[in-house]
Structure formats: C-alpha cells, structure tokens
Amino acid sequence: MDSFFASVEVLDDPSLVGRPVIVGGAGARGVVASCTYEARAFGIHSAMPSVEARRRCPHAVFLPGRFSRYTEMSERLHAVLRRFSPVVEGISLDEAFVDVAGVRRLLGPPPEVARSIRHAVHEDLHMECGVGVARTKLIAKLASRAAKPVPTPEGPRPGPGVVVVLPVEELSFLHPLPVRALWGVGPATARRLDALGVTTVGELARIPADTLCRSLGTANGRLLSELARGEDNRKVEATREVKSVGHEETFAVDISVHDGLHRHVLRMADAVGTRLREARLVGRTVTVKVRYGDRATITRSHTVGAPLDSPRALGAVAGALLDAVDVSPGIRLLGVSVSGLVDTDTTARQLSFDDDEAPRNEAEELRVHPASGRPPVVPGDPAHDTAAARELAWHEVEAAVSAIRARYGNASVGPATLVGRDGLAVKERGDTQWGPSAPPAPGGGDR
C-alpha cells in the first residue's frame, strides 16, 4: 500500500489532502511510522527520528496513529486479496504476497491479475497500492516498490502502479539496486559491505560466498549471496505460525527505579495475556527486554513448567525478571513478550502461580515462592486444597474479565494497579509503538 497509515488518516480527514502528514511519535524519542508523499518530498521517510522530520518540514501535520483503525483497513485489504487467490501471505498490515499461479485459467495471466487487484483495492478501500509481479518473493517485493509514486517538490508523480519482472530480466532489474534493498541488510551489515567496496546488489553478487560468510557470518553471508544472484526458493505461505506475542514501550524520560517500572510491566503482561487468550494460545517462555538510555539493550527470559496465558502469572514472572536487572542507569524502553506458543486446545490447562507468588531471580532457578515468606505450597500438604481453590477462583475471575472485555472493550475492566488519575491505563496494541508523543508546539501542526 502507498503510505498506508498516513493514507488512512487522509482518507478519514479530507482536509489533509495535499498536506505533508506524518504518523508516528511526535516526542523527542519518537520515530516516523508513515508519511504522505508530500512529506517525502522533504526527504522524510519511515524510521526517521521525528525531531529530524520536524526540522525538515516544520509545517507537517503530526498524528500519533490509530493502530486499531489501521488493523481494520488491513483486514479489508486482505479480504480483497483473497478474492483473487486463497494463497495470501500477509507480512505486515499493509503488505502481502499473493500466489496467483493456480488462478491463471480463471483470472488470466499474472500481469492482468495484478491490474485487477490494484483496481479492486482502489474501488473497495479508496486507496492506492503498488503491485509487483515476478517469479520469486524477493523480486516481486522489489518490483512493488518500483511501482510506487515518486515524491517531488511539485507533488507526487504517479508511478506505473504495476511492475512486471520476467525471469530473463531478473538480474538486470536486481543488480543496479543499492545493496540496502535486500532483506537482511541493515545499517551494520551495510557498513561491513561498504568496507568490502560493495554498494550495489551486482557488486555483492560478484563477491565469493566464502568471503561473505567470513565477513558476515555463515548464515547471513550465504543468504545474501543467494539473494544477490536472484535465488529465492521461499513459497507463499497462506498460514504463518505465530512465534511470539509481546508489547514494548519507549518512555519520554528514562526511569531508574523499579517501582516506576513495575506498573508498566503489569500493563504489558495484562495486554500480552489478553492477546494470547484472544488467539487461544499459551506460552512457556517469558522475556523482559530492557533498553538503557545509551541504547544498550539486554533481555532476560525464564521458561515455566506449564504454559501460561494468565496476565497475573505473566506479570509475576516478568516482574521477577525485572527485579534482577540493574535499572539505576535509567531505562529508555521496556518490553514483555511470551514465546514457545502452543494452541490452547492442544494442551492441558495451565497451573499458574498463586496471586502473591513471584519468581526470585536468575541467580536461582526462578523458583516460585510466596512473597509473604511462607514456604511454598506442595501437593499433598494440608494447605494444598486451599491453594487449589484459590487458583480455581482466580482462573474464573480472569475468564470473567476476558468475557467482559470481549463485549465492552479492553478498557472496561482491569487490574486495580493500573488505575490512575485518568482512569484505567490499559496497554493497547500499537500504543506508543513509534515512541512517545509530545504536546503540540505553539502554532505547530500537531493534532
């Protein structure tokens, strides 16, 4: 899709048509998530720090983003794509691969299908997209980029809309592109390749694979060597296994005390547990991600004996992991995620922690002990029946919370710990995803 998030905002507010619109975190630590082509004419692009974007275009309209609205439009987009083929692999909210090899007799050759898709997206969503047609996923993705409009100071110049790369044209299309166009080439890899004198894909293709493996590591070196030669055997997968579910947040100012961070851990654990239950998934490995003010990043993980989806239990594990981290230098970003996922229907119901139980730290085996100092409850102990009853009661409470949220929204009920001056501070998916926002500057264009 063309400038998806920004285009949704323009679609919903026609007064933004023709204006430089930026979606992202407007604060000092925010980044650009999406921008219109009018903003791109100033050199603004996704992942650029918002401070730099504002410097380049002071009159731009900054919007914080509405993840739920973008998700809604993404679902409509994928519904359109599935009308053309059942084999659709979504790789982000605004991008997907569509395997049309099996629909040629019904819908015509791939270039014709591509034009039909583009027309259908415009008719159904009133938005524009670029479509690439090729033999492999890599070339099709790059072709879709080549199909997009071009930003100019006079306004966006329409692109071709559809770009077709035939098999015999693949290398002539691929090799002139900058090496950053390939999957797996980020800033660090680009610097290493630059040290080898490599700036284009064609130059990369001429480097022996062994040399790349020594410089970049075996896996990455071999992958880039194959991609540079146009070799990409990956198939379009209609269903992709979810590897993890998580939330993270960048703070407007560093937080250097555990008490200030624990409420954020509980917010994220509550949100992660809610998403797991909505997807009917449970997970065994809980991970806490911490990024310091100097951008140094660490993670701490613990794998529990039985799969979890309980926000209360996830919060207990994540809180204990955080307790083992030195936060005194100041924490810039905090995240909580769960991996090792399995379907709820294929596993027995979890045995979660008592309400006031919490793992200790990584120096021990993160064993569960009551915070009160009482010895842990052991099956067969007289106290076991009481603990089991309390656990069943909490399971029923959390089931009731899930039912209420399904009907009235996530902010309708939640842990009392998350109640603040402005009400229940529930962590929503996409909330502050692109960094914290800032209050509007006097006379500025924020909304």
N, C-alpha and C positions, 0 to 999 in steps of 0.2 A: 504494500500500500504506500501511497505517496504521503510522507509526513503524517503518519496515521493519527497520533494523539492530537497534534495541532490541527489537523484537518477535521477531526471530530468536533473540536472546540469551535472552529469556524462554521461548521455545519449547524451547530446548535445556536450560534450567535452570529447572524449575518452581518452585524455591524463590524465584525473583524475581517471581513473580506478585503483583500488587498493590503492588509497591515502586517508588519513583522510580529508574529505571535510566537512566543517561546513557552513551552510546557516544561516544568522542572522545578527544582528547589531554588527559590529566589534568594536564599540567605547566603552568607559568606562561604558556607561549605556546600552549597547546592551545585548541581550539575544540570546541564540541558538534557532532557529526555527526547524532545522532538521540537521542531520549529518549522514554520512555513518557509516557502521558497523566497518570500520577501525578506525574511531574516537571514536566510542562507546567502543572500547577495552581499551581506556584510561579513561573510566568512565564518558565520556561526554554524556549528554542527553539533550533533549529539555527543554527549560525554564531555563537552567543553565546560569548564567551570563557569558558573553563572556570573561571577564577578567579571570575567573576561567578556562574556556575551553582553553584559550591560555596558561595559566600556566601549565595545564596538558599535552597539546600537542603543543609545540611551533612551530612545523613544519607543523601544519594543514593549509589547504587552506581555507581562509575565503572568502565567497561570500555574497554580500548584498541581493541577492534574486531577482527574477523576477516574481512578482505576476501575471502578465498577461500571462506569459508562463505557470505557474502552473494552472491557470484557464483554459487555452486551453487544457492541458493534462487531467484535471479533467473532462471537458466536453466529451472528448473522452472515458474516463473511464466509465462515466455514460451511454454513448451510448452503450458500450459493455454490461453493466449490464442489460439494458432494452431489450436486445436481449433474455435474459433468463426469464424475468418477467416484466410485466408492473408496478408492485408494488415495486418501488425502493425509498427509503428514504435516501437522502444524508444528512449526519450530519457534514461533513466538506469536503474540497476539495478532500481529499484522503481516505474517509471512507464512507461507506453506508451500510444500511440494505436492504436485498432483500428477499421478501416473496415468497417462491417457493412452497407453499402448493398447489397452483392451477395448477402447471405445471408438476406434477408427471407422469401423463399418457403420456405426450408429451416428457419429457426430462429425466424421470427416477427418482429414489429416490434421496433425498437431497444430500447425500454424493457424488453421481455421478455428480449431477449438480454443486456442489462446485468444483470438479476437472475440470469440463468443463469450469467453469468461470475462474479459475486460468490459464488454458491453453489459453483461448481466450485473457485474459489480456496480457499474455506474447507474443502471436503472434501479437496482434494489437498495443500494446504500447511498446513492447520490455522492459518491466519492470516486477518486481515480486510483489506478494501480498500474504498475509496470509488470509485464509478463515476459519471462524468458523461456525459450524453447530449445532444448538440447538433449543430447544422448545421456548426459550424466548430471547428477545433482549440482556438482561444482560449477559446471559451465552454465547450467540453467539459472543458478543464483546470480552469477556474474552478468549474464545476459539480461536478467530482470533489472539490474542496476543500470545497465546501458540504455534501458528503455525509458528511464525516468526523465522528467523535465530538467532543464538546465537553468540555475539561477543567474540572473543578470541584473545590473542596476536599473534597467528599464522595466523589469518584471520578469517572471519566469518564462522561458522559451520552451514550448511544448517539446517533449521527446517523442520518439517513434511509438511509444506505447507497447509495442511488441517487437522483440528482437529474436530472430531465429539464427542459431549457430549450427550449421550442418557438420557432420563428423569430419569431413575433409577440411573444414575451416577452423577446427578447434584450436590448433596450435597457433595459427596466425591471429586468432582472436585473443588467445590467452597470453602469449609471450610478451607483447608490448605493455601489459598491465604492470603497475607497481607491485612489488612483492607483498606489500601490506594487503593486497586484495585477497590473498589466500587465507583459508581457515588456518588457525594456529599461529599466525604471525602477528604478535602483539608488539608493543614498544621494545621490550627486552630482546626478543628474537630478531626484530628489525635491526637493532643496533649490532647484534652479532653478525648478521648477514652483511650489513654495511661494512663491517671490518674485513669481510671477505671480498669486498668490492661488488656486492650483489645488491642491485636496486630494482631490477625488473624480474618478472617471472621467467623470461627467457634466459637471463643470466643465471638464475637459480637452476634452471634445467641443465645447464652445462657443467655444474659443479658435481663431481663424483659423489655418489650416495655415501660412500665410506667417509669422505671428508665432512659431509653434513652431519653424519652420525657422531663423529668425534667432536664437532663443534657444538651441536645442539642436543645431543643425547640420541640414543639409538631409535627410540620410538618416534620422536618428533622429526629427526633427520630423515628417517625412511618415509614418513608420511609426506613431508614437504617435497621430497624428491619425486614421489609418485604424482602428487598433485601438479607439480610444475610440468610434468610430461602429459598432463591431461588424464591420468589414470585415477578413476574414482568408481569403484565397483559397488558402492553402497546403494541399496534399494530403498524405494519409498516405503515406509512402514506406516500402515494405517493406524496402528496402536503402538504407543511408546510407553514402556514401563516407567513409572514414576520412581525416581531414585531416592528423593528426599523431599521433605516439606519443612519450610523454615521461614523465619522473619528476621530482619535486621534493621537497625535504625542508626542514623548518624545524628549526633546531638549538636545543638547550636553552640554549646560550650563544653569543654571537657569536664567529665565527672570523676572525682578522685576519692569518693567514699563508697563503701559497699552499700550502706543504707540507701543512698541515692540511686544505686543501680538495681537493687533487688526488685523495686516496683516495676521497672522496665522488664526484668526477667519474667516476672509473673504475667505481665501484659502479653509478652511474646509467647510464653508457654500456653496461656489461655487461647491465643489465636491459633497456635500450631495444633493444639488438641482439638479445637473446633473444626479446623480444616481436615484433620485426619478422620474425624467422625463423619463429616460430610462425605468424604471419599470412601468411607468404610475401609480404612487402613489402620494398622497398628505398626509400631516400630520398636526396635530394640536398642538402637544407639542414639543417645542424646549428645549433642555437640553445642558448646558455647564458643562463639567467636568474639574476640576482643581486638580492637584496633586502637593503639595508643595515639597520642597527639602527634607523634613523629611519624605516624603511618605504619610503624612496625605492627605486624599482625600475628596473633597466636590463636590456636584453638585448643580446647580441652574437651575430651569425649569420655563417655562411660557407656558400656553395654550392659543392660539389665538382663536378668534371667528370664523374664517373661515380657512379651511385647506390651507396649503402652499406647494408650490414646487419651488417658486421663490428664486434663490440664493440671490438676492438683499434683499428680505424681510427676509429671514432666517438670513442673515448677520446682519440686523438691530436688530432683536430680540436677537441674540446671543451676539452681541456687547454690547447691553444694560445690559444683564445679567452679562457679564464680568465686566462692569463698576461698578457693585455693589459688586464686590469681591475685597478684600484686596490682592494685588499681591506683596506688598513690601517685604514679606519674601522670595520671589523667587519662580517661577513656574517651575516645572520639566516637567510636562505633561499637555497638553491641548486637550480637545476633544469637538466636536459639534455633536449632534445627533438629530434626529426627530422621534417621536413615535406617537401613535394614528393614524396609517395609514389606509387609505381607497383607493379604486380604483378610479382613475380619472374619469372613465366612469360612476361611480355611484354617483358622487357629482357634484354640480354646480361649475362653475369656481370661483376660489378664488378671494377675494377682498384684494389685497396685499397693502403694505404700499407705500406712496409716496417716491421718491428717497431719500429725506433728512429727512424722518421721522425716529424716533427711540424711542423705549420704554424707560421710565425713569429707575426706579429700583424697587426692590421688596418691598420697604417700601411703595410705592404707588402701584397702581394696574397694573403697567406696561402699562399705557395708552399711546397711540401714540400721540406724539406732534412733530411738525416741529422743527428741531434743530435751525432754524432761530429765534425762539421766537414768530412767528406769531401764532395766535390762530388756533386750529385745524379746518380743513375744515369739515363742516357739510352739509349733503344733504339738499337741499333747499336754501342754501346760494348762492349768486351770483358767488362765486368762485368755486362752486361745479363742474360746467361744465368744467372749466379749469382743475381741478384736475382729473376728469374722463378721459378727453382727454389725459392728461399726463400719467395716469395709462394705458390706452389702448396702447399708444405708447410704453411704457416700456414692456408691455406684448408682443408686436410684436417684439421688439428688442430681448428679451430673446428667443422667438420662433426661430428667425433667428440664434441666437448663437447656439441653440441646433441643428439646421439643419446643420450648418457649421461643428460643432464638430462631428456629426454623419458621415459626409463624409470625413473629413480631420484629425480627432483626437482631443482630448481634448485640446492639447497644441496649436491648430491653432488659437484660439481666446479666449479672456477672459477679465476680468476687468483690467483696466489700473493700478489699485492699486497693482496688482500682478506682474507688470513688474519690473524686477530688472536688475542687471548688466549682468546676464546670460540669459536674455530673460523672457518669461512668466513662472512664477513659479506656475504651476497648480498642485494641490494636486491630485495624482493618487491613486487608490485603492491599498492598500498594501504598499504604500510608507512609509519607515521608520517604518513599522509595528512592527519590532523587535528591535527598538531603533536606535539611530543614529550610523552611521558608522564612522570609523576613517581613517585618511590617512595611507597608507601602511607603516609599520615599515621598516627601512633599512634592507635589507636581509630577510625580512619576506615573508610569503606565501600568502599575500593578493592579490586579483586580482580586 
